Amino acid sequence: MVTTATGFDPLEYLVQQNPYPFYKELRQNAPVQYIESVGAWGIFRYADVESTFKHPEIYSAKDFTTNAFGEFDPVPEVKSIIATDPPEHSRVRRLANAGFRPGAIKSMEPKVDAVVNRLLDNLEDKRSEFDLVSDFAAYVPVNVTADLLGVEDPDVRENFKRWTMDLLKSPSRGVLPQDELDQIRTSVAELRAYFTEQIEYRRTNPGTDLVSDLVRAEEESQTLTATEILSLVALMQFGGSETPSHLISSTVYNLFTHPDILAEVRRDPSRALAAVQETLRQNSPVQMVFQTAVRDVEVAGVTIPADSMVFAYIASANHDDTVFDEPERFILDRPNLNKHLSFATGAHHCIGAPLGRMMCAKAVSGLLTRFPDLQPLESDPQWMPSYWVRGLAGYRFTA
């Protein structure tokens, strides 16, 4: 049985501005759909999406970077950790885990505080009007990731955001004009050249950063190749710089559209973490993940053919009312909130999840504490034109 999607095109503006009504209809009436515009099978119900993460022998990550980045894969010579399945995935992940253990995350807290405070200082002169996204949220994860990777140069930190924004466009490469394709290619080349140089520098000038840790793992135990280090570092730069910025701005948006909860977080800034957690579920920065069906597989009565591209819609799964009561509502302290799939689950559970939650909570609480008179200047901000990542394109405030 082959089903062709009607009424759902993730490339359409209206879908990208508010996909959730579409997801609801699909969960109810067409939980598995072939989406012609992207040439992929969409899976929309929680149980089915969760199953894709738990069964890599059926739903492989092997083509993730090919499908997402295509010719713009920064390190095409090796499989990225997000494009490998166990047991190969497990080998690389064990080494990458070192920088994200609880002790390492705890030691990052003073650096995160310093980043947030410095960026808030920069907003003091812009109190009359500033863009939460481009003036603050975008630079929190950029600077935290730079600290993690040992990058001190402020110009390079600025480049981080440009490289990430350009690479984020690559899933839409089939419809982009040539000048944007050329810019993506330039950014990928710059990113690769910079980190190649940094990896070599750390061989003779090791530090306490994650790049140095990975180089030591390569030299001492030969468990990582130099190209694998480059691939890991490029992924951490991209993932660490992008999605947390959207989580920060989306959390602030949720708070200002729910005044009672905003007042609660203002009274007790430690509640910002709960707001971040619920935003992860309610407005996931990553809407779907790229997978490949290893063999024919039947889901909800529909057969997905072998070798098909599969989009597992985690954002739809997070709104499944068979799992989450009143899923459209923004509710702090849901009893089963940890069941959300925004960080995936199983072997591909996001390695940076604890750091991401911590930095976003500190950014939100710091913003609200520093600016008690903070108010948005727009009630209906626009969302980014992306079918993969969900984040505000801009969100103007006065303080």
Disulfide bonds with the S-S distance in Angstrom:
none
